[in-house]
Amino acid sequence: MATQASTNPESTSNNALIRAIHKHYSDTTYHRSSRTIESEKTLICGIPFNRWAMFPTAFVFQAICGSLYAWSVFNDPIDGYIYGQSFNAASNKYTPLVHNAPITFYIAVGCFGISAAVNGPWLERNGPRLAAILGATVFFLGNMIAAIGIYTKIMALLYFGYGVLGGAGLGLCYISPVSALQKWFPDRRGLAAGFAVCGFGAGSIILAKVPQPLIAEVGLPLTFVVLGCCYFAAMLVCAMVFRVPPPGFQVNGMDMYRNKIDGGDASAVAGGDNAEASPDVEAHLDEKAAQDFRDPGVNMILSSAIFSSEYRIMYIMFFGNSIAGLVFLSRLANISKDIFNKDEATSATIVAINGGFNLGGRLFFSTMSDRLGRKNSFFVMLLAQVTILAALPTIMERQVYWAFLLVIWILTACYGGGFGCIPAFLCDMFGPSNIGALHGIILTAWSLAGVGGGLLFTGIYNHLLESGYSIRDAFVYSANLHWILAVACFGFLFLLFVGTHTHDRLLPKVKGEFARLRVFGRLFRIGAFRFQWLTKEQEEAEWTAFVEKRRQQDLLARRGANVYDGSG
């Protein structure tokens, strides 16, 4: 039986696939030659590289990625070009006969997350520069195919071009500078994460105003050609700056893992701001050896991090933080025109301003998280979203325009803040070695929110229109807010169970325990039929016993290894 199973082609094929997937998500080591490391000390013409050069280039690179957020400006022009228009007496303007263009956005969001998740380990193995170039190339091809699809009026080509290829390229592009900046700025993780992704929000500000005059000048299909070429050229220039720190990198007295290093205040080398690649550090503290002495809860191997309960909880938390802003962002221009009867130019301006709050939220909450803490920052953002979502139906039905703008912009700031905080949160929880992969995988929560939430929103919206409601009835939008509110509440609840304290994460669960959280600084255990709120003394006693047990296990393992080496 065993022989038959081993020679079964299907079984062998499945085993090979599993091994390939396991290897892909296990090996994230970036191998560089000494020549490559030496060449990365300079930019062009012998100009020394400084880690702060990553900030402006990452911002511009992400701003181009953020063009995805301006997609709602394309919805009506594309639908009208492909399906035709009819005069709507209620709104006193021409509207498309069919509304299928928003589906492109949802496809792009889905492929964005899948690409980031699948390519995250590859990014760590090959570096941010190559990943950025590859992502930019795929995004460029997506724009070209989208232009052909619009010109030939074949919606499937648009879905494949901008949705599949464009989304996949943007997913790889998005995580490339984020991964690099988290490694270069262990002393300013929140700021680095926020600045790395705030350009994504800036993209919708800058680029929301570009399509309309460009469409009027060159036509809708050529607009994608012109924008695609400009994006590609700018992204290639930015990608040349991206790189990761040299071996033994330290800055302001700490290494990439935020471990304190003696003599870390030496003169600045290869990165500026008291950063250096010390030969002593390279000799005595290489990354692999250092990992053996670090807190295993802070610097896990990739597979352990992915399957940890904390990562699963953070995934659901991030999903809850993403759902509201993502679904409403793609419909904001339509809501402005349909519910509040604003013209095309005003709606585009609202989308642009909304992008400003997206940008500001990414930078504000991520920077604030360096002081307030990542979990506390998410607490503020999710609580604000839950409150706003509960009030939005009333605001929309009564058509209080100023209140709508106020709450939707706060909602967008909190939504953007989640993207600004999550890279630093992941680094704090699991270490920087696998940030590209972990960040990529957690972005699939955003994709699921965009695809699943978007399709559900569209399904309910279309059903209400078929039932007799018009596009000017606030109910066709506010009816969706009930399930969106439930998802946000779910994310807020799961946030409470994210264990950021070392004791919360490493102390073994007792019999019957299935969840734990920290209440007023004390560990609170939740079991099937009982609760336990530990005193500080009880917690410290458990921790001391746990550390001693691990020390004994480590000693036994080392002795066993020595015996094996001696006999072999």
C-alpha positions in Angstrom: 0.0 0.0 0.0 2.8 2.4 0.9 4.6 1.7 -2.4 1.4 2.3 -4.4 0.8 5.6 -2.6 4.3 6.8 -3.1 4.2 6.0 -6.9 0.7 7.5 -7.4 1.2 10.4 -9.8 -1.6 12.5 -8.3 -0.2 11.9 -4.7 3.3 12.8 -5.8 2.1 15.9 -7.6 0.1 17.1 -4.5 3.1 16.4 -2.2 5.4 18.4 -4.6 2.9 21.3 -4.6 2.7 21.3 -0.8 6.5 21.2 -0.5 6.8 24.1 -3.0 4.3 26.2 -1.0 6.0 25.3 2.3 9.4 26.3 0.9 8.1 29.5 -0.6 6.7 30.6 2.8 9.6 29.3 4.8 12.6 30.8 3.1 12.7 34.6 3.2 16.5 35.0 3.3 17.9 37.8 1.0 21.3 36.7 -0.4 23.5 39.5 -1.7 27.1 39.4 -2.9 29.7 41.7 -1.2 29.8 43.6 -4.5 26.0 44.3 -4.4 26.3 45.4 -0.8 29.1 47.8 -1.7 27.3 49.2 -4.7 24.2 49.9 -2.6 26.1 52.4 -0.5 25.7 54.9 -3.2 22.9 56.2 -5.5 24.2 57.6 -8.7 27.4 59.5 -9.6 29.0 58.5 -6.3 26.3 60.2 -4.2 26.2 58.4 -0.8 22.9 56.6 0.0 21.0 58.0 3.0 18.1 56.1 4.5 16.0 59.3 4.4 16.1 59.3 0.6 13.6 56.4 0.9 10.9 58.7 2.2 10.3 61.0 -0.9 10.7 58.1 -3.4 8.4 55.8 -1.4 5.9 58.6 -1.3 5.9 59.2 -5.0 5.8 55.5 -5.7 2.9 54.9 -3.4 1.0 58.0 -4.8 1.0 56.2 -8.2 -0.3 53.1 -6.6 -3.0 55.3 -5.0 -4.4 56.0 -8.4 -6.6 53.0 -7.7 -8.5 55.1 -5.2 -9.5 57.5 -7.9 -11.2 54.8 -9.9 -14.7 56.1 -9.1 -14.0 59.0 -11.4 -13.8 56.6 -14.3 -17.1 54.7 -13.5 -19.6 56.8 -15.4 -17.3 57.7 -18.4 -16.5 54.0 -18.9 -20.0 52.8 -18.5 -21.3 55.5 -20.8 -18.6 54.9 -23.5 -19.3 51.1 -23.6 -23.0 50.8 -22.9 -24.4 54.2 -23.8 -26.3 56.8 -21.8 -29.9 58.0 -21.2 -31.2 61.3 -19.9 -32.3 61.0 -16.2 -35.0 63.6 -15.6 -34.7 63.2 -11.8 -31.0 64.2 -11.8 -31.3 66.4 -15.0 -28.3 64.8 -16.6 -27.2 61.9 -18.7 -26.4 58.6 -16.9 -25.1 55.3 -18.1 -27.6 52.6 -19.0 -25.5 49.9 -17.2 -23.3 50.3 -14.1 -20.6 47.6 -14.5 -17.4 49.7 -14.3 -17.2 49.6 -10.4 -16.7 45.8 -10.7 -13.2 46.6 -12.1 -12.3 48.2 -8.8 -13.4 45.2 -6.8 -11.4 42.8 -9.1 -8.3 45.0 -8.8 -8.7 45.1 -5.0 -9.0 41.3 -4.9 -5.9 40.7 -7.1 -4.0 43.4 -5.2 -4.3 41.4 -2.0 -3.7 38.0 -3.6 -0.5 39.4 -5.3 0.8 40.9 -2.1 0.2 37.7 -0.2 1.7 35.4 -2.8 4.7 37.6 -3.7 5.6 38.7 -0.1 8.1 36.0 0.5 9.5 36.4 -3.0 10.0 40.1 -2.2 12.0 39.3 0.9 14.2 36.9 -1.0 14.9 39.3 -4.0 14.8 42.7 -2.4 12.4 45.7 -2.8 14.0 47.1 -6.0 13.4 44.1 -8.2 9.9 43.6 -6.8 9.1 47.3 -7.5 10.3 47.0 -11.1 8.3 43.8 -11.7 5.2 45.3 -10.1 5.4 48.5 -12.2 5.8 46.5 -15.4 2.7 44.4 -14.7 0.7 47.5 -13.8 1.9 49.1 -17.1 0.7 46.1 -19.1 -2.6 46.2 -17.3 -3.2 49.8 -18.3 -2.4 49.1 -21.9 -4.8 46.1 -22.0 -7.5 48.2 -20.3 -7.1 50.9 -23.0 -7.7 48.2 -25.7 -10.7 46.9 -23.8 -12.3 50.3 -23.6 -11.5 51.1 -27.3 -13.0 47.8 -28.5 -15.8 48.0 -25.9 -15.0 44.6 -24.5 -15.6 44.8 -20.7 -13.8 41.5 -20.1 -10.5 43.0 -21.4 -11.0 45.9 -19.0 -11.6 43.5 -16.1 -8.5 41.5 -17.0 -6.3 44.5 -17.8 -6.9 46.9 -15.0 -8.6 44.5 -12.6 -6.4 41.4 -12.8 -3.0 42.6 -14.1 -3.3 46.2 -12.7 -4.3 45.0 -9.3 -1.6 42.3 -9.2 1.1 44.8 -10.2 -0.1 47.3 -7.6 -0.1 44.7 -4.9 3.5 43.9 -5.4 4.4 47.6 -5.7 2.6 48.5 -2.5 4.5 46.2 -0.2 7.9 46.9 -1.7 8.8 50.3 -0.1 6.9 49.4 3.1 9.1 46.4 3.7 12.3 48.3 3.1 11.4 51.3 5.3 10.5 49.1 8.3 14.0 47.6 8.1 15.7 51.0 7.7 13.8 52.7 10.5 13.6 50.5 13.6 13.7 53.7 15.7 10.7 55.2 14.0 8.5 52.3 12.8 5.2 54.2 13.0 6.5 57.2 11.1 8.1 55.0 8.5 5.0 52.9 8.0 2.8 55.9 7.8 4.9 57.8 5.4 5.4 54.7 3.3 1.7 54.3 2.7 0.4 57.9 3.0 1.4 58.4 -0.6 -1.2 55.9 -1.5 -3.8 58.3 -0.1 -2.1 61.2 -1.9 -2.6 59.5 -5.2 -6.4 60.0 -5.1 -5.9 63.7 -4.3 -3.5 64.3 -7.1 -4.9 61.9 -9.7 -8.7 62.3 -9.1 -8.5 65.7 -11.0 -6.4 64.4 -13.9 -8.7 62.0 -15.8 -11.5 64.4 -16.8 -9.4 67.0 -18.6 -7.3 64.2 -20.1 -10.4 62.4 -21.4 -11.6 65.6 -22.9 -8.3 66.2 -24.6 -7.3 62.7 -25.9 -10.4 60.5 -25.4 -11.1 57.8 -22.8 -9.0 54.9 -24.3 -5.8 57.0 -24.8 -6.2 58.4 -21.3 -5.1 54.9 -20.0 -2.2 54.8 -22.4 -0.9 58.3 -21.4 -1.3 57.6 -17.7 0.1 54.1 -17.9 3.3 55.4 -19.6 3.8 58.3 -17.2 3.2 56.0 -14.2 5.7 53.4 -15.5 8.5 55.9 -16.1 8.1 57.5 -12.6 8.0 54.1 -10.8 11.2 52.9 -12.5 13.0 56.0 -11.3 11.8 55.6 -7.7 12.6 51.8 -7.7 16.3 52.6 -8.2 16.4 54.0 -4.7 14.8 51.0 -2.9 17.2 48.7 -1.0 17.5 47.0 2.4 20.1 47.7 5.1 23.5 46.0 5.0 24.4 43.1 7.3 25.0 44.3 10.9 23.0 47.6 10.3 22.4 49.6 13.4 21.0 53.1 14.0 20.7 55.2 17.2 21.9 52.4 19.4 19.7 49.7 18.1 19.7 47.0 15.4 17.0 46.2 12.9 15.1 44.2 15.5 15.2 47.1 18.0 17.8 45.4 20.2 20.1 47.7 22.0 23.6 47.7 20.7 26.7 49.0 22.6 28.5 51.7 20.7 25.5 52.4 18.5 26.1 56.1 18.6 29.2 55.9 16.4 29.6 58.1 13.4 27.0 57.8 10.6 27.8 55.3 7.8 25.6 53.9 5.1 22.3 55.4 6.1 22.8 58.5 8.1 21.4 59.5 11.4 24.0 57.6 13.4 23.5 54.5 11.3 26.4 52.1 10.6 27.3 48.6 9.4 29.8 47.7 12.1 32.4 45.0 11.3 32.3 44.0 15.0 28.5 43.6 14.8 28.8 41.6 11.5 31.3 39.3 13.1 29.6 38.7 16.5 25.9 39.4 15.9 24.9 38.1 12.5 21.1 38.0 12.1 20.7 34.2 12.4 22.7 33.9 15.6 21.0 36.9 17.1 17.6 35.4 16.5 18.5 32.5 18.9 18.7 35.0 21.8 15.7 37.1 21.0 12.2 36.9 22.4 10.6 34.2 20.1 7.3 36.0 20.3 8.9 39.1 18.8 10.9 37.5 16.0 9.1 34.4 14.8 9.9 32.4 11.7 7.4 33.1 9.0 5.3 29.9 9.3 5.0 30.3 13.1 3.8 33.9 12.7 1.3 33.1 10.0 -0.4 30.3 12.0 -0.2 32.1 15.4 -3.5 33.1 17.1 -2.4 36.8 17.3 -2.0 37.0 13.5 -5.4 35.4 12.9 -7.0 37.9 15.3 -5.2 40.8 13.7 -6.4 39.6 10.3 -10.1 39.8 11.4 -9.4 43.2 13.1 -7.9 44.6 9.9 -10.8 43.3 7.9 -13.2 45.1 10.2 -11.2 48.3 9.9 -11.2 48.2 6.1 -14.7 47.3 5.1 -16.5 50.7 5.6 -13.9 53.0 4.0 -13.2 50.6 1.1 -16.9 50.1 0.1 -17.8 53.7 0.4 -14.6 55.0 -1.3 -15.6 53.3 -4.6 -19.1 54.9 -4.5 -18.3 58.3 -3.0 -18.6 60.2 -6.3 -21.8 58.5 -7.1 -23.3 59.2 -3.7 -22.4 62.9 -4.0 -24.1 63.1 -7.4 -27.1 60.9 -6.7 -28.1 61.7 -3.1 -26.9 65.3 -2.8 -27.3 66.3 -6.4 -23.7 67.6 -6.9 -22.2 68.1 -10.3 -19.3 66.1 -11.8 -16.7 68.7 -10.9 -17.8 69.0 -7.3 -17.9 65.2 -6.9 -14.4 64.9 -8.2 -13.3 67.6 -5.7 -14.9 65.6 -2.9 -13.1 62.5 -3.9 -9.8 64.5 -4.0 -10.4 66.0 -0.5 -11.4 62.5 0.7 -8.0 61.3 -0.5 -6.4 64.0 1.7 -8.1 62.6 4.8 -7.0 59.1 3.7 -3.4 60.4 3.5 -3.6 62.4 6.7 -5.1 59.5 8.6 -2.2 57.2 7.5 0.4 59.7 8.7 -1.4 60.9 11.8 -2.4 57.6 13.3 0.8 55.8 12.5 2.9 58.6 14.0 0.6 58.8 17.0 1.0 55.0 17.4 4.7 55.5 18.2 3.6 57.1 21.5 0.0 55.8 22.0 0.7 52.2 21.0 -0.5 50.3 17.9 -3.4 48.6 19.7 -4.7 51.8 21.3 -4.5 53.5 17.9 -6.7 50.8 16.4 -9.0 51.0 19.3 -9.6 54.7 18.6 -10.0 54.1 14.8 -12.5 51.3 15.1 -14.5 52.9 17.8 -14.9 56.1 15.7 -15.9 54.0 12.7 -18.6 52.1 14.7 -20.0 55.4 15.9 -20.1 57.0 12.5 -21.6 54.0 10.8 -24.4 54.0 13.3 -25.2 57.7 12.5 -24.7 57.6 8.7 -28.2 56.3 7.7 -29.9 59.1 9.5 -27.5 61.7 8.0 -28.1 60.5 4.5 -31.8 60.1 4.7 -32.1 63.7 6.0 -29.6 64.9 3.4 -27.5 66.9 5.9 -24.6 67.5 3.5 -22.1 69.1 5.9 -22.6 66.3 8.4 -22.2 63.7 5.7 -18.8 65.2 4.6 -17.6 65.5 8.2 -18.3 61.9 9.1 -17.2 60.4 5.8 -13.9 62.2 6.0 -13.3 61.1 9.6 -14.3 57.6 8.5 -11.8 57.7 5.7 -9.0 59.0 8.0 -9.6 56.1 10.4 -9.6 53.7 7.4 -6.3 55.1 6.1 -4.9 55.1 9.6 -5.3 51.3 9.7 -3.0 51.0 6.7 -0.5 53.3 8.3 -0.4 51.4 11.6 -0.5 47.8 10.4 3.1 47.4 9.1 4.5 48.7 12.4 2.1 46.6 14.4 3.2 43.5 12.5 6.9 44.4 13.1 6.2 44.9 16.8 4.4 41.6 17.1 6.5 39.3 14.8 9.8 41.1 14.0 10.9 42.8 10.7 12.4 39.7 8.9 9.2 38.7 7.3 7.3 42.0 7.1 6.9 41.7 3.3 5.1 38.4 3.5 3.1 39.1 6.7 2.0 42.5 5.3 1.1 41.0 2.0 -1.0 38.2 3.5 -2.9 40.6 5.8 -3.7 42.8 2.8 -5.9 39.9 1.6 -8.3 41.0 4.4 -8.6 44.3 2.5 -9.1 42.4 -0.7 -11.8 40.3 0.8 -13.5 43.4 2.2 -13.3 45.0 -1.3 -14.4 42.0 -3.3 -16.9 40.5 -0.9 -18.2 43.7 0.5 -18.3 45.4 -2.9 -20.2 42.6 -4.6 -22.7 42.4 -1.6 -23.1 46.2 -1.7 -23.7 46.2 -5.5 -26.1 43.2 -5.2 -28.2 44.9 -2.6 -28.0 48.2 -4.4 -29.2 46.7 -7.8 -31.9 44.7 -6.1 -33.4 47.9 -4.5 -33.3 49.7 -7.9 -35.1 46.8 -9.5 -37.6 46.9 -6.6 -38.7 50.4 -7.5 -36.2 52.7 -5.7 -34.4 55.3 -7.7 -30.7 56.2 -7.5 -31.7 59.4 -5.6 -33.2 57.5 -2.7 -30.8 57.4 0.2 -32.1 54.0 1.2 -30.3 52.3 -1.7 -27.1 53.2 0.1 -28.0 53.3 3.7 -29.6 49.8 3.6 -26.0 48.5 3.2 -24.7 50.3 6.3 -26.4 47.8 8.7 -24.2 44.9 7.6 -21.1 47.1 7.3 -21.7 48.3 10.9 -21.9 44.6 12.1 -18.6 43.8 10.4 -16.9 46.8 12.0 -18.2 45.9 15.4 -16.9 42.4 14.9 -13.4 43.8 14.1 -13.6 46.0 17.2 -14.4 43.0 19.4 -11.5 41.0 18.0 -9.1 43.9 18.6 -9.6 43.5 22.3 -8.1 40.0 22.1 -4.8 41.0 20.4 -2.2 40.1 22.9 0.5 42.8 22.7 2.1 42.0 26.1 4.8 39.2 26.0 3.1 37.4 28.8 -0.2 37.3 26.9 1.4 35.7 23.9 3.8 33.2 25.4 2.2 32.0 28.6 0.7 28.5 27.9 -3.1 28.3 28.0 -4.5 26.6 31.1 -7.1 23.8 30.8 -10.4 25.0 29.4 -9.0 28.4 28.3 -9.9 29.5 24.8 -9.2 33.3 24.9 -7.5 36.0 27.0 -7.2 39.7 27.1 -5.7 42.4 29.3 -8.1 44.5 31.4 -6.6 47.4 33.4 -3.1 45.9 33.1 -4.1 42.5 34.4 -4.4 39.2 32.5 -8.1 38.1 32.1 -8.6 34.4 31.0 -11.9 33.3 29.4 -12.9 29.6 29.6 -16.0 27.6 28.7 -17.7 28.0 32.1 -15.3 30.2 34.1 -13.3 33.4 34.1 -10.0 34.1 35.8 -8.6 37.6 36.4 -5.0 37.1 37.5 -3.3 39.3 40.1 0.1 40.8 39.3 1.7 38.3 41.7 -0.1 35.3 40.1 1.0 36.3 36.7 4.6 36.9 37.7 4.7 33.5 39.4 3.4 31.8 36.2 5.9 33.7 34.1 8.8 32.8 36.2 7.9 29.1 36.1 7.4 29.3 32.4 10.8 30.9 31.8 12.6 28.4 34.0 10.9 25.5 32.2 12.0 26.9 28.8 15.6 27.4 30.1 15.8 23.8 31.2 14.4 22.6 27.8 17.0 24.8 26.0 19.8 23.3 28.1 18.7 19.8 27.4 18.4 20.5 23.7 21.9 22.0 23.6 23.4 19.0 25.5 21.6 16.6 23.0 23.0 18.6 20.1 26.6 18.4 21.6 26.3 14.7 22.1 25.1 14.2 18.5 28.0 16.3 17.2 30.5 14.4 19.2 29.2 11.0 18.0 28.8 11.9 14.4 
